[in-house]
Amino acid sequence: MIAVLIAMLIFGLIHSIFAGRAIKTAFQRRLGERAFHGLYRIVYNGVTVITLIPIALLIVFAETRQVWRFDLRWELPLMILQGIGLVGLVISLLQIDLGRFLGTAQLTAYLSGAPLPLPPEPLQTSGLFAIVRHPLYLFSLLTIWPVTTMTDTYLGFCVGATLYFVIGSWYEERRLIGAFGDDYRAYQRRVPWMIPFLTSSQKRDKAGQNAN
């Protein structure tokens, strides 16, 4: 478990470095404005995939011990939860600009000589984004956690992934506030973070009731 958590920490650090302004600026200065807008996203995703490989190898091949195991009566409910997670994840991906998310849209524009950067994306607030602000993270967690047998290595991965999604969502919200300003702040007040049906105003109301 510790080895997987360390690997997840290294993954998160590398991911944060490549998402940071310093390395983006260095990439832009070295290769130019057009190359930055056309190539950076796909390079970023490539690094993400490469740094996930050691984690996957640890989960598959490292010596493990069982942490918990549910009996067979829980198998169907857990499979249903995983199914909801997978369906929600696919729908969430279809709601965004998948080519831009993967970096293939930018790469295609770069290779074809089309204008770069691509036009700004609109703020997505409909569909699953009207239920929670981070459906990709929510449904990813619903996909990875519901298992009948939990090993220590896989638990390390689940804990690391959960922390990664929580911390990543905070950084993403800062970026979205910078991009959309008051529109995103209004969306934050209206739509829950990652727990459906629990908005910031509801949390404040509950805190006030508890204080009374």
C-alpha positions as CSV (number, residue, x, y, z in Angstrom):
1,M,0.0,0.0,0.0
2,I,2.8,2.4,0.9
3,A,4.6,1.9,-2.3
4,V,1.4,2.6,-4.3
5,L,0.7,5.8,-2.3
6,I,4.3,6.9,-2.9
7,A,3.9,6.2,-6.6
8,M,0.6,8.2,-6.6
9,L,2.3,11.1,-4.8
10,I,5.0,11.1,-7.4
11,F,2.4,11.0,-10.1
12,G,0.5,13.9,-8.5
13,L,3.7,16.0,-8.2
14,I,4.7,15.4,-11.9
15,H,1.1,16.1,-13.0
16,S,1.2,19.4,-10.9
17,I,4.5,20.4,-12.4
18,F,3.3,19.9,-15.9
19,A,0.1,21.8,-15.1
20,G,2.0,24.7,-13.6
21,R,2.9,28.0,-15.2
22,A,6.7,27.6,-15.0
23,I,7.0,24.6,-17.3
24,K,4.3,26.0,-19.6
25,T,6.3,29.2,-19.9
26,A,9.5,27.3,-20.6
27,F,7.8,25.1,-23.2
28,Q,6.4,28.2,-24.9
29,R,9.7,30.1,-24.9
30,R,11.6,27.1,-26.3
31,L,9.2,26.0,-29.0
32,G,7.2,29.1,-29.7
33,E,3.6,30.2,-29.2
34,R,2.0,28.1,-31.9
35,A,3.8,24.9,-30.8
36,F,2.7,25.5,-27.2
37,H,-1.0,25.8,-28.1
38,G,-0.8,22.9,-30.5
39,L,1.3,20.3,-28.7
40,Y,1.4,21.0,-25.0
41,R,-1.9,19.3,-24.1
42,I,-1.1,16.0,-25.9
43,V,2.4,16.0,-24.4
44,Y,0.8,16.6,-21.0
45,N,-1.5,13.7,-21.5
46,G,1.3,11.5,-22.7
47,V,3.3,12.2,-19.5
48,T,0.2,11.4,-17.5
49,V,-0.2,8.0,-19.2
50,I,3.5,7.2,-18.8
51,T,3.5,8.0,-15.1
52,L,0.4,5.8,-14.5
53,I,2.2,2.7,-15.8
54,P,4.3,2.1,-12.7
55,I,1.2,2.4,-10.5
56,A,-0.6,-0.1,-12.7
57,L,2.4,-2.5,-12.5
58,L,2.5,-2.2,-8.7
59,I,-1.2,-3.0,-8.4
60,V,-1.0,-6.0,-10.7
61,F,2.4,-7.5,-9.6
62,A,3.2,-6.4,-6.1
63,E,2.7,-8.7,-3.2
64,T,-0.7,-7.9,-1.6
65,R,-2.8,-8.7,1.3
66,Q,-6.6,-8.6,1.7
67,V,-7.9,-5.7,3.6
68,W,-11.6,-6.5,3.4
69,R,-14.0,-8.7,1.5
70,F,-17.8,-8.5,1.1
71,D,-19.8,-11.6,0.8
72,L,-21.7,-12.5,-2.4
73,R,-24.9,-10.7,-1.5
74,W,-23.0,-7.4,-2.0
75,E,-21.6,-8.3,-5.4
76,L,-24.7,-7.1,-7.4
77,P,-25.1,-3.7,-5.6
78,L,-21.4,-3.0,-6.0
79,M,-21.5,-3.9,-9.7
80,I,-24.5,-1.6,-10.1
81,L,-22.6,1.2,-8.5
82,Q,-19.6,0.5,-10.8
83,G,-22.0,0.5,-13.8
84,I,-23.5,3.8,-12.8
85,G,-19.9,5.1,-12.5
86,L,-18.9,3.9,-15.9
87,V,-22.1,5.2,-17.6
88,G,-21.7,8.6,-15.8
89,L,-18.1,8.8,-16.8
90,V,-18.8,8.1,-20.5
91,I,-21.7,10.7,-20.5
92,S,-19.5,13.3,-18.8
93,L,-16.7,12.7,-21.4
94,L,-19.3,13.1,-24.2
95,Q,-20.5,16.4,-22.7
96,I,-17.0,18.0,-23.0
97,D,-14.9,18.7,-26.0
98,L,-13.1,15.3,-25.9
99,G,-10.7,16.2,-28.7
100,R,-9.6,19.2,-26.8
101,F,-9.4,17.3,-23.5
102,L,-7.2,14.6,-25.2
103,G,-5.1,17.2,-27.1
104,T,-5.9,15.7,-30.5
105,A,-7.9,18.8,-31.6
106,Q,-5.0,21.1,-30.8
107,L,-2.6,18.7,-32.5
108,T,-4.8,18.5,-35.6
109,A,-5.0,22.3,-35.8
110,Y,-1.2,22.6,-35.4
111,L,-0.4,20.0,-38.2
112,S,-3.1,21.4,-40.6
113,G,-2.1,25.0,-40.2
114,A,-5.4,26.0,-38.6
115,P,-5.6,29.0,-36.2
116,L,-4.3,28.5,-32.7
117,P,-5.1,28.8,-29.9
118,L,-8.5,27.2,-30.3
119,P,-11.6,29.3,-29.4
120,P,-12.3,29.4,-25.7
121,E,-14.6,26.7,-24.4
122,P,-18.0,27.7,-23.0
123,L,-18.8,27.1,-19.3
124,Q,-20.4,23.7,-19.2
125,T,-23.4,23.7,-16.7
126,S,-25.9,21.4,-18.3
127,G,-26.5,17.6,-18.1
128,L,-24.4,15.9,-15.4
129,F,-22.6,19.3,-14.8
130,A,-26.0,20.5,-13.4
131,I,-25.8,17.8,-10.8
132,V,-22.2,18.3,-9.6
133,R,-19.5,20.6,-10.7
134,H,-17.0,17.7,-11.2
135,P,-18.9,14.7,-12.7
136,L,-15.7,13.3,-14.2
137,Y,-14.2,12.9,-10.8
138,L,-17.4,11.7,-9.1
139,F,-18.1,9.0,-11.6
140,S,-14.4,7.9,-11.7
141,L,-14.6,7.4,-7.9
142,L,-17.8,5.4,-8.3
143,T,-16.0,3.2,-10.8
144,I,-12.9,2.4,-8.8
145,W,-14.1,2.1,-5.2
146,P,-17.0,-0.5,-5.3
147,V,-15.1,-3.8,-5.3
148,T,-16.0,-6.9,-3.3
149,T,-12.4,-7.7,-2.4
150,M,-10.0,-4.8,-1.4
151,T,-6.3,-5.4,-1.4
152,D,-3.8,-3.1,0.3
153,T,-2.2,-2.1,-3.0
154,Y,-5.6,-1.3,-4.6
155,L,-6.7,0.6,-1.5
156,G,-3.5,2.7,-1.8
157,F,-4.5,3.5,-5.4
158,C,-8.1,4.4,-4.4
159,V,-7.0,6.6,-1.5
160,G,-4.4,8.3,-3.7
161,A,-6.8,8.8,-6.6
162,T,-9.4,10.3,-4.2
163,L,-6.9,12.8,-2.8
164,Y,-5.8,13.6,-6.3
165,F,-9.3,14.3,-7.5
166,V,-10.1,16.4,-4.4
167,I,-6.9,18.5,-4.6
168,G,-7.2,18.7,-8.4
169,S,-10.8,20.0,-8.2
170,W,-9.6,22.9,-6.0
171,Y,-7.0,23.9,-8.5
172,E,-9.4,23.5,-11.4
173,E,-12.0,25.7,-9.7
174,R,-9.4,28.5,-9.3
175,R,-8.6,28.2,-13.0
176,L,-12.3,28.3,-13.9
177,I,-12.9,31.4,-11.7
178,G,-10.1,33.1,-13.5
179,A,-11.6,32.2,-16.8
180,F,-15.3,32.8,-16.1
181,G,-15.4,35.1,-13.1
182,D,-18.8,35.8,-11.6
183,D,-20.5,33.3,-13.9
184,Y,-18.5,30.5,-12.3
185,R,-19.0,31.8,-8.8
186,A,-22.8,31.8,-9.4
187,Y,-22.5,28.2,-10.7
188,Q,-20.6,27.2,-7.6
189,R,-23.4,28.6,-5.4
190,R,-26.0,26.8,-7.4
191,V,-24.4,23.4,-8.1
192,P,-22.7,21.0,-5.5
193,W,-19.0,20.4,-5.7
194,M,-18.8,16.6,-5.9
195,I,-21.6,15.3,-3.6
196,P,-25.0,15.5,-5.3
197,F,-27.7,17.6,-3.7
198,L,-25.5,19.3,-1.2
199,T,-24.7,22.9,-2.2
200,S,-22.7,25.5,-0.4
201,S,-25.8,27.3,0.8
202,Q,-27.2,24.0,2.2
203,K,-23.9,23.3,4.0
204,R,-24.1,26.8,5.6
205,D,-27.7,26.3,6.6
206,K,-26.8,23.0,8.3
207,A,-23.9,24.6,10.1
208,G,-26.2,27.3,11.3
209,Q,-28.8,24.8,12.6
210,N,-26.1,22.9,14.4
211,A,-24.9,26.1,16.0
212,N,-28.4,26.8,17.3
